[in-house]
Amino acid sequence: MESSLLATEAVPGGATWSHVLKRGTALRITDLEGGANVAAYFLNFDMPAERFNLPDTLKAQHTARLTKGHVLYSDMGRILCSMTEDTVGWHDPIAGLSNAELVERKYGKLSYQKARNEWHQNARDGLAIELGKYGLGPRDLHATVNFFSKVTVDEDGNLHYSTANSKAGDYVELRAEMNVLVLLNTCQHPLDPSRKYAPKPVSLSIARVPAPRPDDLCRTQCRENARGFLLTEFYFL
């Protein structure tokens, strides 16, 4: 990525970030300290009615976790982003977002007026506010992905959060297959058992990358992905 690097940025814990990731570029997210959580949401910037579809993403690829080789589907069967690199191996797509009620119950209420930049934030409100910058709002926020976090499900359907899933320096890289509005939030995972409010920072880098080849890992992961790439490429004809 270094030879085609376009920009870098650090995002503190508890913050929200957004960017229109252009087709032909990739976003690398790096866990700086270990134990980060990055809630992420994706829309087609050119047509925001087309947005990330979690059920199709999991069903088409026969998985309940995300890692290198997987893609993120839109609700029109096209591919928003591909996961081209990943040193973590397991990213949670099922546990959702923290909200104000959960954060207050777990960590206590601490407002901006009282604590300034140390106030207790939550992912749902952060992403909803960020959507407002693009003329969107809470009704446009659907299912999300939690990068760097691992959640397993036992035979009784109970969710279990795995601590220390991500180490300092771990990263995931997302290649944009269309012009994608990417929204990220670095609040703690909703199932994080820690009683201390301590969201972790990440770093971001954006670079130009080649178009996917016919033998691209994400394209050949399964037959459904090959069709998803075909539909996406047809969209740009």
C-alpha positions, 0 to 999 in steps of 0.5 A: 500500500505504501507506494500508492498511499494517498492519506493517513489519519488517526481516529481516537477512541469513541469518535466517528469518522466518514469518507467517500471511498472511491472505486479503485482505492482501499482503506486500511484500518489498524488497531493501534493498541490492541482490543479496538472495536470499529463499528462500520456502515456502508452505502453507495454514495452515488445512490444512498438508497443502496446500502449494506445488506448484512443478511445477504452478505452472510447468506451468500458467503455461508458465514457468520464471521467476516475475514479476508476474501469476503465481500460486503454486499448491498441490498441490490446484489452488488459489492460495496467493498471487498476484504482484501487483507486481514491479520485478525481473522474474525470480525463480528457482523452480528452483535450490532451497536452500543446505544446511549442506554447501554453505555449509561447503564454499563459505564455511567452517565458522563456528558460533554458539558461535564467531561468535555472530550472524555464524555461517554459516547455510543456508536448508534448516536455517533453514526446517526449524527455522521449520516446527517452530514450527507442529508441522511438520518437514523432511519437510514442506519441499518445493520453494521459490522464490528471490525476487530471484535469476535462474537461466537454463538453457543448451541443455546443461541447465546452470544459470547464476546472474545477478549483480546481478539485483536492485537496492536498492529493488526489491520483489515483492508477494504477495497472499494468496488464502487464509490462507497460512503464509509462511516466508522465509529470507535466506541467499545463493542456492546458486549465488551465485558469491561466496566471501564469506558475505554474505547481504543484508537485506530489509524486509517490509510487510503491508497490507490489499488489495482482493479480486481483480476479474474482470479481475485480471491474475493471474486473466487470465494464463491459463485455468488461473489463472482455474480456480485462482481459481474453485477457491480461491473455492469453498473459502471458500464 
